[in-house]
């Protein structure tokens, strides 16, 4: 797409980009690849990414409330009931992700 041509978002039906409801935003209804033409996730960046703000993740403590200590004996009992496994990555996944020790 061409960011210098904002009308393209409205006129090209083959492009999954639309203007967002919030000013100065765009929405992509599909997968986005940066330095790749075959993204296999919602966003794939092949290369370094620089973030000038915060990155929030569901496990981030800033997204949680009512955080409290738990009974460690009860948690250890639960852990003993878990199924623990070892695995190797599939070679095709490891090569795409740059994982050497599979």
N, CA and C atoms as an extended XYZ file, in Angstrom:
306
Properties=species:S:1:pos:R:3:atomname:S:1:resname:S:1:resid:I:1 pbc="F F F"
N         0.836       -1.174        0.000 N   UNK     1
C         0.000        0.000        0.000 CA  UNK     1
C         0.870        1.222        0.000 C   UNK     1
N         0.303        2.353       -0.330 N   UNK     2
C         1.040        3.605       -0.348 CA  UNK     2
C         0.430        4.533        0.687 C   UNK     2
N         1.192        4.809        1.746 N   UNK     3
C         0.682        5.673        2.804 CA  UNK     3
C         0.454        7.090        2.295 C   UNK     3
N         1.153        7.477        1.216 N   UNK     4
C         0.977        8.821        0.682 CA  UNK     4
C        -0.327        8.955       -0.095 C   UNK     4
N        -1.048        7.854       -0.290 N   UNK     5
C        -2.300        7.878       -1.026 CA  UNK     5
C        -3.413        7.322       -0.145 C   UNK     5
N        -3.901        8.093        0.842 N   UNK     6
C        -4.899        7.556        1.763 CA  UNK     6
C        -6.196        7.148        1.094 C   UNK     6
N        -6.513        7.675       -0.089 N   UNK     7
C        -7.725        7.286       -0.792 CA  UNK     7
C        -7.700        5.832       -1.223 C   UNK     7
N        -6.505        5.258       -1.348 N   UNK     8
C        -6.388        3.868       -1.766 CA  UNK     8
C        -7.080        2.936       -0.790 C   UNK     8
N        -7.125        3.303        0.495 N   UNK     9
C        -7.751        2.455        1.497 CA  UNK     9
C        -9.248        2.328        1.256 C   UNK     9
N        -9.857        3.334        0.659 N   UNK    10
C       -11.297        3.321        0.448 CA  UNK    10
C       -11.695        2.765       -0.915 C   UNK    10
N       -10.812        2.869       -1.917 N   UNK    11
C       -11.193        2.537       -3.279 CA  UNK    11
C       -10.756        1.164       -3.746 C   UNK    11
N        -9.745        0.583       -3.170 N   UNK    12
C        -9.210       -0.688       -3.644 CA  UNK    12
C        -9.831       -1.821       -2.836 C   UNK    12
N       -10.771       -2.547       -3.417 N   UNK    13
C       -11.477       -3.585       -2.674 CA  UNK    13
C       -10.608       -4.810       -2.402 C   UNK    13
N        -9.476       -4.976       -3.123 N   UNK    14
C        -8.600       -6.120       -2.894 CA  UNK    14
C        -7.691       -5.921       -1.693 C   UNK    14
N        -7.555       -4.694       -1.230 N   UNK    15
C        -6.668       -4.395       -0.104 CA  UNK    15
C        -7.481       -4.485        1.189 C   UNK    15
N        -7.025       -5.289        2.176 N   UNK    16
C        -7.810       -5.484        3.396 CA  UNK    16
C        -7.657       -4.346        4.407 C   UNK    16
N        -7.208       -3.167        3.974 N   UNK    17
C        -6.993       -2.034        4.868 CA  UNK    17
C        -8.192       -1.111        4.833 C   UNK    17
N        -8.541       -0.556        6.000 N   UNK    18
C        -9.618        0.421        6.094 CA  UNK    18
C        -9.200        1.514        7.063 C   UNK    18
N        -9.815        2.682        6.905 N   UNK    19
C        -9.596        3.734        7.899 CA  UNK    19
C       -10.194        3.263        9.218 C   UNK    19
N        -9.511        3.572       10.323 N   UNK    20
C       -10.019        3.202       11.636 CA  UNK    20
C       -11.078        4.169       12.120 C   UNK    20
N       -11.790        3.791       13.172 N   UNK    21
C       -12.806        4.671       13.751 CA  UNK    21
C       -12.162        5.794       14.545 C   UNK    21
N       -10.952        5.558       15.038 N   UNK    22
C       -10.208        6.566       15.780 CA  UNK    22
C        -9.356        7.344       14.779 C   UNK    22
N        -9.260        8.674       14.914 N   UNK    23
C        -8.455        9.449       13.964 CA  UNK    23
C        -7.019        8.938       13.857 C   UNK    23
N        -6.466        9.031       12.661 N   UNK    24
C        -5.086        8.659       12.358 CA  UNK    24
C        -4.812        7.173       12.581 C   UNK    24
N        -5.801        6.312       12.352 N   UNK    25
C        -5.589        4.883       12.478 CA  UNK    25
C        -6.048        4.179       11.210 C   UNK    25
N        -5.446        3.019       10.969 N   UNK    26
C        -5.893        2.147        9.896 CA  UNK    26
C        -6.067        0.758       10.478 C   UNK    26
N        -6.916       -0.035        9.848 N   UNK    27
C        -7.206       -1.381       10.310 CA  UNK    27
C        -6.944       -2.339        9.163 C   UNK    27
N        -6.294       -3.449        9.467 N   UNK    28
C        -6.070       -4.484        8.472 CA  UNK    28
C        -6.862       -5.712        8.885 C   UNK    28
N        -7.718       -6.189        7.984 N   UNK    29
C        -8.485       -7.402        8.242 CA  UNK    29
C        -7.779       -8.550        7.530 C   UNK    29
N        -6.680       -8.989        8.109 N   UNK    30
C        -5.881      -10.046        7.523 CA  UNK    30
C        -4.523      -10.081        8.205 C   UNK    30
N        -3.565      -10.669        7.539 N   UNK    31
C        -2.217      -10.784        8.096 CA  UNK    31
C        -1.325       -9.710        7.492 C   UNK    31
N        -0.376       -9.231        8.298 N   UNK    32
C         0.557       -8.191        7.867 CA  UNK    32
C         1.962       -8.751        7.955 C   UNK    32
N         2.725       -8.595        6.894 N   UNK    33
C         4.111       -9.024        6.883 CA  UNK    33
C         5.022       -7.852        6.609 C   UNK    33
N         6.059       -7.709        7.412 N   UNK    34
C         7.084       -6.692        7.191 CA  UNK    34
C         8.363       -7.439        6.863 C   UNK    34
N         8.904       -7.193        5.682 N   UNK    35
C        10.064       -7.901        5.130 CA  UNK    35
C         9.749       -9.371        4.854 C   UNK    35
N         8.493       -9.692        4.643 N   UNK    36
C         8.086      -11.031        4.236 CA  UNK    36
C         6.791      -10.913        3.441 C   UNK    36
N         6.643      -11.753        2.439 N   UNK    37
C         5.395      -11.744        1.684 CA  UNK    37
C         4.531      -12.946        2.039 C   UNK    37
N         4.910      -13.681        3.118 N   UNK    38
C         4.132      -14.847        3.534 CA  UNK    38
C         3.947      -14.861        5.051 C   UNK    38
N         3.266      -13.852        5.615 N   UNK    39
C         3.055      -13.867        7.067 CA  UNK    39
C         2.108      -14.995        7.456 C   UNK    39
N         2.458      -15.717        8.525 N   UNK    40
C         1.620      -16.820        8.983 CA  UNK    40
C         0.947      -16.513       10.320 C   UNK    40
N         1.046      -15.283       10.764 N   UNK    41
C         0.380      -14.805       11.975 CA  UNK    41
C        -0.206      -13.435       11.669 C   UNK    41
N        -0.914      -12.843       12.629 N   UNK    42
C        -1.530      -11.532       12.418 CA  UNK    42
C        -0.479      -10.483       12.040 C   UNK    42
N         0.693      -10.531       12.675 N   UNK    43
C         1.790       -9.619       12.345 CA  UNK    43
C         3.086      -10.398       12.405 C   UNK    43
N         3.845      -10.369       11.318 N   UNK    44
C         5.146      -11.010       11.266 CA  UNK    44
C         6.163       -9.956       10.857 C   UNK    44
N         7.167       -9.748       11.684 N   UNK    45
C         8.236       -8.807       11.393 CA  UNK    45
C         9.518       -9.601       11.229 C   UNK    45
N        10.071       -9.602       10.027 N   UNK    46
C        11.345      -10.283        9.773 CA  UNK    46
C        12.433       -9.226        9.836 C   UNK    46
N        13.051       -9.111       10.975 N   UNK    47
C        14.058       -8.084       11.208 CA  UNK    47
C        13.847       -7.498       12.587 C   UNK    47
N        14.581       -6.458       12.887 N   UNK    48
C        14.469       -5.804       14.188 CA  UNK    48
C        13.253       -4.894       14.219 C   UNK    48
N        12.691       -4.711       15.390 N   UNK    49
C        11.576       -3.788       15.584 CA  UNK    49
C        11.943       -2.843       16.719 C   UNK    49
N        11.659       -1.582       16.537 N   UNK    50
C        11.922       -0.588       17.578 CA  UNK    50
C        10.585       -0.097       18.097 C   UNK    50
N        10.405       -0.134       19.407 N   UNK    51
C         9.177        0.320       20.041 CA  UNK    51
C         9.527        1.543       20.871 C   UNK    51
N         8.869        2.647       20.594 N   UNK    52
C         9.146        3.880       21.316 CA  UNK    52
C         8.152        4.105       22.458 C   UNK    52
N         7.284        3.164       22.693 N   UNK    53
C         6.314        3.249       23.779 CA  UNK    53
C         6.304        1.945       24.541 C   UNK    53
N         5.201        1.653       25.209 N   UNK    54
C         5.088        0.436       25.993 CA  UNK    54
C         4.459       -0.683       25.173 C   UNK    54
N         4.844       -1.896       25.476 N   UNK    55
C         4.218       -3.077       24.899 CA  UNK    55
C         3.474       -3.770       26.032 C   UNK    55
N         2.182       -3.925       25.856 N   UNK    56
C         1.374       -4.575       26.885 CA  UNK    56
C         1.117       -6.018       26.471 C   UNK    56
N         1.129       -6.906       27.420 N   UNK    57
C         0.881       -8.322       27.193 CA  UNK    57
C        -0.054       -8.786       28.307 C   UNK    57
N        -0.928       -9.763       28.028 N   UNK    58
C        -1.859      -10.205       29.074 CA  UNK    58
C        -1.187      -10.631       30.370 C   UNK    58
N         0.072      -11.066       30.333 N   UNK    59
C         0.733      -11.475       31.575 CA  UNK    59
C         1.394      -10.292       32.278 C   UNK    59
N         1.305       -9.099       31.716 N   UNK    60
C         1.888       -7.899       32.296 CA  UNK    60
C         1.133       -7.528       33.579 C   UNK    60
N         1.851       -7.276       34.657 N   UNK    61
C         1.200       -6.952       35.926 CA  UNK    61
C         0.386       -5.666       35.836 C   UNK    61
N         0.709       -4.775       34.878 N   UNK    62
C        -0.059       -3.538       34.725 CA  UNK    62
C        -1.474       -3.812       34.221 C   UNK    62
N        -1.739       -5.024       33.701 N   UNK    63
C        -3.058       -5.366       33.174 CA  UNK    63
C        -3.873       -6.155       34.183 C   UNK    63
N        -3.373       -6.294       35.414 N   UNK    64
C        -4.029       -7.155       36.399 CA  UNK    64
C        -4.415       -6.374       37.638 C   UNK    64
N        -5.355       -6.938       38.365 N   UNK    65
C        -5.725       -6.388       39.666 CA  UNK    65
C        -6.004       -7.551       40.616 C   UNK    65
N        -6.155       -7.262       41.876 N   UNK    66
C        -6.419       -8.281       42.904 CA  UNK    66
C        -5.335       -9.363       42.923 C   UNK    66
N        -4.089       -8.961       42.778 N   UNK    67
C        -2.972       -9.909       42.821 CA  UNK    67
C        -2.709      -10.264       44.280 C   UNK    67
N        -2.655      -11.571       44.577 N   UNK    68
C        -2.472      -12.002       45.962 CA  UNK    68
C        -1.662      -13.295       46.006 C   UNK    68
N        -1.052      -13.543       47.142 N   UNK    69
C        -0.275      -14.760       47.358 CA  UNK    69
C        -1.213      -15.965       47.400 C   UNK    69
N        -0.695      -17.137       47.060 N   UNK    70
C        -1.491      -18.370       47.078 CA  UNK    70
C        -0.857      -19.368       48.040 C   UNK    70
N        -1.604      -20.386       48.381 N   UNK    71
C        -1.129      -21.461       49.244 CA  UNK    71
C        -0.159      -22.321       48.431 C   UNK    71
N         1.118      -22.275       48.738 N   UNK    72
C         2.119      -22.989       47.946 CA  UNK    72
C         1.941      -24.504       48.032 C   UNK    72
N         1.499      -25.030       49.171 N   UNK    73
C         1.275      -26.477       49.267 CA  UNK    73
C         0.189      -26.925       48.295 C   UNK    73
N        -0.877      -26.149       48.190 N   UNK    74
C        -1.956      -26.478       47.257 CA  UNK    74
C        -1.455      -26.394       45.812 C   UNK    74
N        -0.643      -25.408       45.521 N   UNK    75
C        -0.128      -25.258       44.165 CA  UNK    75
C         0.837      -26.391       43.812 C   UNK    75
N         1.665      -26.824       44.756 N   UNK    76
C         2.563      -27.957       44.504 CA  UNK    76
C         1.757      -29.234       44.259 C   UNK    76
N         0.657      -29.404       44.966 N   UNK    77
C        -0.216      -30.565       44.741 CA  UNK    77
C        -0.769      -30.534       43.322 C   UNK    77
N        -1.165      -29.353       42.878 N   UNK    78
C        -1.682      -29.221       41.506 CA  UNK    78
C        -0.605      -29.522       40.467 C   UNK    78
N         0.610      -29.078       40.740 N   UNK    79
C         1.709      -29.309       39.792 CA  UNK    79
C         1.981      -30.799       39.638 C   UNK    79
N         1.906      -31.549       40.723 N   UNK    80
C         2.164      -32.995       40.627 CA  UNK    80
C         1.114      -33.708       39.769 C   UNK    80
N        -0.029      -33.070       39.534 N   UNK    81
C        -1.074      -33.658       38.698 CA  UNK    81
C        -0.929      -33.252       37.225 C   UNK    81
N         0.016      -32.361       36.932 N   UNK    82
C         0.192      -31.906       35.554 CA  UNK    82
C         0.922      -32.944       34.710 C   UNK    82
N         0.640      -32.943       33.439 N   UNK    83
C         1.354      -33.788       32.480 CA  UNK    83
C         2.555      -32.987       31.973 C   UNK    83
N         3.743      -33.422       32.282 N   UNK    84
C         4.960      -32.750       31.840 CA  UNK    84
C         5.543      -33.501       30.648 C   UNK    84
N         5.986      -32.762       29.633 N   UNK    85
C         6.498      -33.385       28.419 CA  UNK    85
C         7.791      -32.717       27.980 C   UNK    85
N         8.554      -33.435       27.166 N   UNK    86
C         9.694      -32.883       26.454 CA  UNK    86
C         9.352      -32.962       24.978 C   UNK    86
N         9.949      -32.098       24.177 N   UNK    87
C         9.638      -32.121       22.749 CA  UNK    87
C        10.776      -31.515       21.945 C   UNK    87
N        10.765      -31.788       20.653 N   UNK    88
C        11.663      -31.164       19.692 CA  UNK    88
C        10.799      -30.362       18.734 C   UNK    88
N        11.310      -29.199       18.316 N   UNK    89
C        10.594      -28.434       17.298 CA  UNK    89
C        10.698      -29.147       15.961 C   UNK    89
N         9.658      -29.021       15.150 N   UNK    90
C         9.707      -29.545       13.796 CA  UNK    90
C        10.763      -28.755       13.030 C   UNK    90
N        11.569      -29.428       12.195 N   UNK    91
C        12.658      -28.736       11.498 CA  UNK    91
C        12.195      -27.534       10.680 C   UNK    91
N        11.037      -27.635       10.007 N   UNK    92
C        10.584      -26.518        9.183 CA  UNK    92
C        10.220      -25.303       10.036 C   UNK    92
N         9.692      -25.524       11.245 N   UNK    93
C         9.383      -24.420       12.153 CA  UNK    93
C        10.675      -23.816       12.693 C   UNK    93
N        11.594      -24.669       13.117 N   UNK    94
C        12.851      -24.196       13.689 CA  UNK    94
C        13.631      -23.353       12.685 C   UNK    94
N        13.668      -23.767       11.424 N   UNK    95
C        14.439      -23.018       10.439 CA  UNK    95
C        13.817      -21.661       10.159 C   UNK    95
N        12.488      -21.601       10.092 N   UNK    96
C        11.813      -20.316        9.854 CA  UNK    96
C        12.013      -19.374       11.027 C   UNK    96
N        12.007      -19.906       12.255 N   UNK    97
C        12.117      -19.079       13.456 CA  UNK    97
C        13.571      -18.825       13.846 C   UNK    97
N        14.519      -19.427       13.149 N   UNK    98
C        15.929      -19.210       13.484 CA  UNK    98
C        16.366      -19.954       14.729 C   UNK    98
N        15.694      -21.050       15.064 N   UNK    99
C        16.028      -21.834       16.256 CA  UNK    99
C        17.047      -22.888       15.840 C   UNK    99
N        18.198      -22.887       16.485 N   UNK   100
C        19.246      -23.831       16.121 CA  UNK   100
C        19.188      -25.095       16.981 C   UNK   100
N        18.930      -24.949       18.281 N   UNK   101
C        18.853      -26.099       19.190 CA  UNK   101
C        17.403      -26.506       19.307 C   UNK   101
N        16.979      -27.500       18.516 N   UNK   102
C        15.558      -27.871       18.489 CA  UNK   102
C        15.211      -28.786       19.634 C   UNK   102
